[in-house]
Amino acid sequence: MVRNDLRNIAIIAHVDHGKTTLVDQMLKQGGVYRENQATEERVMDSNALEKERGITILAKNTAVHYKDVKINIIDTPGHADFSGEVERILKMVNGVILLVDAAEGPMPQTRFVLQKALELNHRVIVVVNKVDKPDARIEEVEDEVLELLMDLDATDDQLDSPMLFCSGRAGTASFTPYEPGVDLQPLFDTILEYIPAPEGDEEGELQLLVSSIDYNEYVGRMGIGRIERGSVKVNQEALICNYHTGANPVRTRIVSLQTFDGLGRRTVESANVGDIVCFSGAENITIGDTITSVTAPEPLPFVKISEPTIEMTFAVNDSPFAGREGKFVTTRQIRDRLYRELLKDVSLRVEDGETTDSFKVAGRGEMHLSILVETMRREGYELSLSTPRVLYKEIDGVKNEPYETVLIDVPEMYMGSVIEKLNMRKGELLEMGNRGSRMELHYVIPSRCLFGYRSEFLTATRGEGIMNTVFEGYHPYKGDMPSRQTGSLVASEKGITTSYGLFNSQERGQLFVGVQTEVYEGMIVGENPKQGDIEINPCKTKQLTAIRSKGADEKLILTPHKTMSLEEAIEFIADDELIEVTPKGLRLRKVILDTPTRKKAQAAKKKQQ
């Protein structure tokens, strides 16, 4: 059976190339909104963190209707750290729209997601987006996309992919770059004509591959996936099977069934082959499971998700301020939350740490883990984080480490300092080209050598540089990397900071705390520009005498302190430091808080070296 009334597509692209904005326009022109309905920008980025950062973190389903055909659309993340989301949802679709910025062209993440789509033999519609930008270079980008398809060994059919020219913001599409479009009709027509309709045996036994998980307080866990064979009905008896684990099938019942329609879901009594559905009733369902009929338990293979490359230790907060600000602070609560995250994030790994109150959490990159921490923090969790570590692999008896492909776009005047720093960090320059007054640098570098570089890069390029990274693969270990070149300013006693104490401390380096901030011994309150730690007392008060008054403090001029984001804190901390994460803020601290004990430990470590 061929479902000519249905198409399933995913929109894939590099971060910030306009996927979510294009979906906005597809929803508007697909009749999802009433004519007078108020709409918001980037409506698919429903998560508060996504709205704040302007990036898509979770893949989301929607659907529009065009010429009596329902088009299921999946908006995917563009950031390399969330590529696990892209890999798993590609199993639900029959084709992809590859979005490429008309000025930037194909970027590292474009290559990664396109490769995954080509491996699954999906058809590709190439959309050159943002053609109305003043710096658009449409013809060059067309050639770059064709070169990319050839590099990735695309089939002849995929090389003949249709190419459209869009302005996602204006909601227009055209078949040539020289004629401005009027609406998105050319894109909709191309989807109907070029993306194959789902096929399958409608009369066969049920096979439904679960590619995503949702959670609802009323019905519990809900599975999302595409029906590969047969049909499914409400209250139908079924089995949960898994192709890869080979576990015994578990009997379940489909309690409720929904399909995606516009921005919401529509409750249905049954669904047929090719439909993307959301169902409840299967309590222990996980991504990669197959829902089958009771009489024919035949599970389907699931796409192999790339392994995580970076690990951090999440532990119970044991600082002097522990338990003051968080709602969930115990080992059991943190463990439950982390294992709950595993159920919907296939590229995350969690295992027990070296102590009873710590956990090793591995992910795709610093941003992948920092988004998890930020989400937990907003939910009321309190915990401590270690510095990130890369995960090594032994291949043929040789120690291998993960490498990243780094694409840098930087003004020519700052190029020298960027090259110098990356060469010091064991980077290998593969290509260099210029685009007007800006230079493009293409590097391959060990993942661990990029820790702490992002903020340094923004400072060196005065905020004008753009750096994109994507996992490249495992290669032999490249030797020891010099440690952080700066030290920490550490509080020597507990108390509340004073302007007098901070004024006397600020000449030692950049401070991280302001006046009237509560600190404790061993807390990091600033950065020492030289190597090594310095103990300071930011709580020091002026001794009052007959001729001195407290009012004299008002004349002290303090340098503004630096407030760190979670990503900056993760990049900053050294091996003997931790981040204390609470719902109200972040604090940096030493692992050993007591000053004499810490100094003894540092001296012992130097002796060993």
MARLUMLUM-144027 format. One record per residue (C-alpha): x, y, z. Coordinates in steps of 0.5 Angstrom, whole numbers, padded with zeros to 4 digits, always signed. Layout:
! MARLUMLUM-144027
XYZ
...
END
This chain:
! MARLUMLUM-144027
+0000+0000+0000
+0002+0007-0002
+0000+0013+0003
-0001+0018-0003
-0004+0023+0003
+0002+0023+0007
+0009+0025+0007
+0014+0025+0013
+0020+0030+0012
+0025+0032+0017
+0029+0039+0017
+0036+0039+0018
+0041+0044+0018
+0047+0047+0021
+0046+0052+0028
+0042+0058+0026
+0041+0057+0019
+0034+0058+0020
+0030+0052+0020
+0025+0054+0026
+0024+0060+0022
+0022+0057+0016
+0018+0052+0020
+0014+0058+0023
+0012+0060+0015
+0010+0053+0013
+0005+0053+0019
+0002+0060+0017
+0002+0058+0010
-0001+0051+0011
-0007+0053+0015
-0005+0052+0022
-0007+0059+0024
-0013+0063+0024
-0013+0069+0019
-0013+0074+0025
-0009+0069+0030
-0003+0072+0034
+0003+0068+0033
+0010+0068+0036
+0017+0068+0033
+0020+0061+0033
+0014+0057+0036
+0017+0051+0035
+0022+0053+0040
+0017+0052+0046
+0023+0050+0052
+0025+0056+0056
+0032+0055+0055
+0031+0054+0047
+0028+0061+0047
+0033+0064+0051
+0039+0062+0047
+0036+0062+0040
+0037+0055+0039
+0033+0048+0038
+0035+0043+0043
+0030+0038+0042
+0027+0035+0036
+0019+0037+0035
+0014+0034+0031
+0008+0038+0027
+0004+0037+0021
+0001+0042+0016
-0004+0040+0010
-0003+0042+0003
-0007+0040-0003
-0011+0034+0001
-0004+0031+0003
-0002+0031+0011
+0006+0033+0011
+0009+0031+0018
+0015+0036+0019
+0020+0035+0024
+0024+0041+0026
+0031+0038+0029
+0037+0041+0033
+0043+0044+0029
+0048+0044+0034
+0053+0039+0034
+0052+0037+0041
+0045+0035+0040
+0046+0031+0034
+0043+0025+0038
+0037+0028+0037
+0038+0028+0029
+0040+0021+0028
+0034+0018+0032
+0029+0022+0029
+0031+0020+0021
+0028+0013+0022
+0021+0016+0022
+0022+0020+0016
+0022+0018+0008
+0026+0025+0006
+0030+0031+0009
+0030+0038+0007
+0037+0041+0008
+0037+0048+0009
+0044+0052+0008
+0045+0059+0009
+0046+0063+0003
+0052+0067+0006
+0056+0062+0010
+0054+0056+0006
+0055+0048+0008
+0058+0048+0015
+0061+0042+0019
+0054+0040+0022
+0051+0041+0015
+0056+0035+0013
+0055+0031+0019
+0047+0031+0019
+0047+0030+0011
+0052+0024+0012
+0047+0021+0017
+0041+0022+0012
+0045+0019+0006
+0047+0013+0010
+0039+0012+0011
+0038+0013+0003
+0033+0019+0004
+0032+0023-0001
+0034+0030+0000
+0031+0037-0002
+0036+0043-0002
+0034+0049+0000
+0039+0055+0000
+0036+0060+0005
+0037+0067+0007
+0037+0069+0000
+0035+0076+0001
+0042+0077+0006
+0046+0083+0003
+0052+0078+0003
+0049+0072+0000
+0053+0068-0005
+0048+0064-0008
+0052+0061-0014
+0058+0059-0010
+0054+0056-0005
+0050+0052-0010
+0057+0049-0012
+0059+0048-0005
+0053+0044-0004
+0054+0039-0010
+0061+0038-0008
+0059+0036-0001
+0054+0031-0004
+0060+0028-0008
+0064+0028-0002
+0059+0024+0002
+0058+0019-0004
+0051+0021-0006
+0047+0016-0011
+0046+0019-0018
+0039+0020-0015
+0041+0024-0009
+0046+0028-0014
+0040+0030-0018
+0036+0033-0012
+0032+0039-0013
+0035+0046-0011
+0030+0052-0008
+0032+0059-0006
+0028+0061+0000
+0027+0067+0005
+0025+0064+0011
+0023+0070+0015
+0019+0073+0009
+0016+0066+0007
+0018+0066+0000
+0021+0060-0004
+0023+0060-0012
+0026+0055-0017
+0031+0060-0019
+0035+0065-0015
+0034+0071-0020
+0026+0071-0019
+0024+0073-0012
+0019+0068-0009
+0011+0070-0007
+0010+0064-0002
+0012+0057+0000
+0008+0054-0006
+0014+0052-0010
+0017+0048-0003
+0010+0045-0002
+0010+0042-0009
+0017+0040-0009
+0016+0036-0003
+0009+0032-0006
+0013+0031-0012
+0020+0029-0010
+0019+0026-0003
+0017+0019-0003
+0010+0017+0000
+0010+0012+0006
+0009+0005+0004
+0008-0001+0007
+0003-0007+0008
-0003-0005+0011
-0006-0012+0012
+0000-0014+0016
+0002-0015+0023
+0004-0009+0027
+0011-0006+0027
+0012+0001+0030
+0019+0003+0032
+0019+0008+0038
+0024+0014+0036
+0022+0019+0041
+0019+0019+0048
+0015+0024+0052
+0012+0025+0059
+0005+0027+0061
+0003+0027+0069
-0003+0024+0067
-0002+0018+0063
+0006+0017+0064
+0011+0015+0059
+0009+0016+0052
+0012+0013+0046
+0013+0017+0039
+0014+0013+0033
+0012+0011+0026
+0008+0005+0024
+0012+0001+0019
+0007-0004+0018
+0000-0006+0019
-0005-0001+0024
-0006+0000+0031
-0012+0001+0035
-0014+0004+0042
-0014-0002+0047
-0010-0006+0042
-0006-0012+0046
+0001-0011+0044
+0008-0013+0045
+0014-0009+0047
+0021-0012+0043
+0028-0010+0042
+0032-0012+0036
+0039-0010+0040
+0038-0013+0047
+0034-0019+0045
+0030-0019+0051
+0024-0023+0052
+0018-0019+0049
+0013-0015+0055
+0006-0015+0054
+0002-0008+0054
-0004-0005+0052
-0005+0002+0047
-0009+0006+0052
-0009+0012+0048
-0007+0014+0041
-0006+0021+0038
-0003+0024+0031
+0000+0031+0030
-0004+0036+0027
-0001+0043+0027
+0002+0045+0034
-0002+0040+0037
-0004+0033+0038
-0011+0030+0035
-0014+0024+0039
-0015+0018+0034
-0018+0011+0035
-0014+0008+0030
-0008+0010+0025
-0005+0006+0019
+0002+0005+0016
+0006+0011+0015
+0003+0015+0020
+0007+0018+0026
+0003+0017+0032
+0004+0018+0040
+0001+0013+0044
+0001+0011+0052
+0000+0005+0056
+0007+0002+0055
+0010+0004+0062
+0017+0002+0061
+0018+0004+0053
+0025+0006+0051
+0027+0009+0045
+0029+0004+0040
+0024-0001+0042
+0019-0004+0037
+0011-0005+0039
+0009-0011+0035
+0003-0015+0035
+0002-0021+0040
+0002-0026+0034
+0008-0024+0031
+0014-0021+0035
+0018-0018+0030
+0023-0012+0032
+0026-0007+0028
+0033-0005+0028
+0035+0002+0031
+0040+0007+0028
+0046+0006+0032
+0047+0013+0036
+0054+0015+0036
+0058+0015+0043
+0059+0020+0048
+0066+0023+0048
+0066+0028+0054
+0065+0026+0061
+0064+0030+0068
+0062+0028+0075
+0056+0030+0078
+0056+0029+0086
+0052+0032+0092
+0054+0039+0094
+0058+0038+0100
+0060+0046+0101
+0058+0050+0107
+0052+0053+0104
+0049+0046+0102
+0042+0045+0102
+0040+0052+0103
+0038+0054+0096
+0036+0047+0093
+0029+0043+0093
+0033+0036+0091
+0039+0035+0094
+0040+0028+0096
+0044+0022+0092
+0037+0019+0091
+0034+0025+0088
+0040+0026+0083
+0040+0019+0081
+0033+0019+0079
+0033+0025+0075
+0039+0023+0071
+0037+0016+0070
+0030+0019+0068
+0034+0023+0063
+0037+0017+0060
+0030+0015+0058
+0029+0021+0053
+0036+0022+0051
+0040+0017+0047
+0047+0020+0047
+0047+0021+0054
+0051+0015+0059
+0050+0015+0066
+0054+0011+0071
+0056+0011+0079
+0062+0014+0080
+0068+0013+0085
+0064+0015+0091
+0057+0013+0093
+0054+0020+0092
+0057+0022+0085
+0056+0020+0078
+0060+0020+0072
+0055+0023+0066
+0058+0022+0059
+0055+0026+0053
+0057+0029+0046
+0060+0036+0049
+0060+0041+0054
+0054+0044+0051
+0050+0038+0051
+0052+0037+0059
+0051+0044+0061
+0044+0044+0058
+0042+0038+0062
+0045+0042+0068
+0042+0048+0067
+0035+0044+0066
+0036+0041+0073
+0038+0047+0076
+0032+0051+0074
+0028+0044+0077
+0030+0046+0084
+0036+0041+0084
+0043+0043+0087
+0049+0039+0086
+0057+0040+0084
+0060+0039+0078
+0068+0037+0076
+0072+0039+0070
+0070+0036+0064
+0074+0030+0061
+0075+0026+0055
+0073+0019+0054
+0079+0015+0051
+0079+0009+0047
+0084+0003+0046
+0084+0001+0038
+0089-0004+0036
+0093-0003+0043
+0094+0004+0042
+0091+0010+0046
+0086+0014+0042
+0082+0020+0043
+0076+0024+0040
+0078+0030+0035
+0074+0035+0033
+0073+0039+0026
+0073+0046+0028
+0071+0052+0022
+0073+0059+0024
+0071+0065+0021
+0075+0071+0023
+0077+0078+0021
+0083+0078+0018
+0087+0083+0023
+0085+0077+0029
+0088+0071+0025
+0095+0071+0027
+0093+0071+0035
+0088+0065+0033
+0093+0061+0029
+0098+0062+0035
+0093+0059+0040
+0091+0053+0036
+0098+0051+0034
+0100+0051+0042
+0093+0047+0043
+0096+0042+0038
+0091+0044+0032
+0093+0042+0025
+0091+0047+0020
+0088+0044+0014
+0085+0049+0010
+0085+0057+0010
+0081+0062+0005
+0079+0069+0005
+0072+0071+0004
+0072+0079+0003
+0075+0082+0010
+0074+0075+0013
+0078+0069+0014
+0076+0062+0014
+0080+0057+0018
+0079+0049+0018
+0083+0046+0023
+0083+0039+0026
+0084+0039+0034
+0084+0034+0040
+0077+0035+0044
+0081+0036+0050
+0085+0042+0047
+0079+0046+0046
+0077+0046+0053
+0077+0053+0056
+0078+0056+0049
+0072+0059+0047
+0072+0065+0052
+0079+0066+0050
+0077+0066+0043
+0072+0071+0043
+0076+0076+0047
+0082+0075+0042
+0077+0077+0036
+0073+0082+0040
+0067+0078+0040
+0067+0078+0032
+0070+0071+0031
+0065+0065+0029
+0067+0058+0031
+0064+0052+0030
+0066+0045+0032
+0063+0038+0030
+0066+0031+0032
+0071+0028+0027
+0073+0021+0030
+0078+0018+0034
+0085+0018+0033
+0092+0017+0037
+0093+0021+0043
+0097+0027+0041
+0101+0028+0048
+0100+0032+0054
+0097+0039+0054
+0099+0045+0058
+0095+0046+0064
+0091+0053+0065
+0096+0059+0064
+0092+0062+0070
+0091+0061+0077
+0085+0062+0082
+0084+0068+0088
+0081+0063+0093
+0077+0066+0100
+0081+0065+0106
+0076+0065+0111
+0068+0065+0111
+0064+0072+0111
+0061+0077+0107
+0065+0081+0102
+0066+0088+0104
+0068+0094+0099
+0074+0095+0103
+0076+0088+0102
+0075+0087+0095
+0078+0094+0094
+0085+0091+0097
+0084+0084+0093
+0082+0087+0086
+0089+0089+0084
+0091+0081+0085
+0086+0080+0079
+0079+0079+0076
+0074+0078+0081
+0068+0074+0081
+0064+0077+0087
+0061+0083+0089
+0060+0087+0095
+0055+0084+0100
+0056+0077+0098
+0057+0071+0102
+0063+0067+0101
+0066+0061+0105
+0074+0059+0106
+0076+0055+0099
+0071+0059+0095
+0074+0062+0088
+0073+0069+0088
+0077+0071+0082
+0082+0069+0077
+0090+0070+0078
+0093+0072+0071
+0099+0068+0073
+0099+0061+0075
+0098+0059+0082
+0093+0060+0087
+0093+0066+0092
+0089+0066+0098
+0086+0073+0099
+0081+0076+0104
+0075+0079+0101
+0071+0080+0108
+0077+0084+0111
+0074+0090+0114
+0077+0097+0116
+0080+0098+0123
+0076+0104+0126
+0080+0109+0130
+0078+0116+0133
+0080+0119+0126
+0077+0114+0122
+0070+0113+0120
+0066+0107+0116
+0064+0112+0111
+0071+0113+0108
+0069+0106+0105
+0064+0110+0100
+0070+0113+0096
+0073+0106+0094
+0072+0105+0087
+0071+0098+0085
+0072+0095+0078
+0066+0091+0076
+0066+0084+0078
+0065+0078+0072
+0059+0074+0073
+0060+0067+0069
+0055+0063+0065
+0055+0056+0067
+0059+0054+0060
+0064+0059+0062
+0065+0056+0069
+0066+0049+0066
+0071+0052+0061
+0075+0056+0067
+0075+0050+0073
+0082+0046+0074
+0082+0039+0076
+0082+0041+0083
+0076+0045+0083
+0069+0044+0083
+0062+0048+0081
+0057+0049+0086
+0050+0049+0082
+0044+0051+0086
+0037+0054+0083
+0039+0061+0085
+0046+0061+0082
+0053+0058+0081
+0059+0058+0086
+0066+0056+0084
+0070+0052+0089
+0076+0048+0091
+0075+0041+0092
+0079+0041+0099
+0076+0047+0102
+0081+0048+0108
+0087+0052+0106
+0093+0048+0110
+0090+0041+0108
+0090+0044+0101
+0097+0047+0101
+0099+0040+0103
+0096+0036+0098
+0099+0041+0092
+0106+0040+0095
+0105+0033+0095
+0103+0033+0088
+0109+0037+0086
+0113+0032+0089
+0110+0027+0085
+0111+0030+0079
END
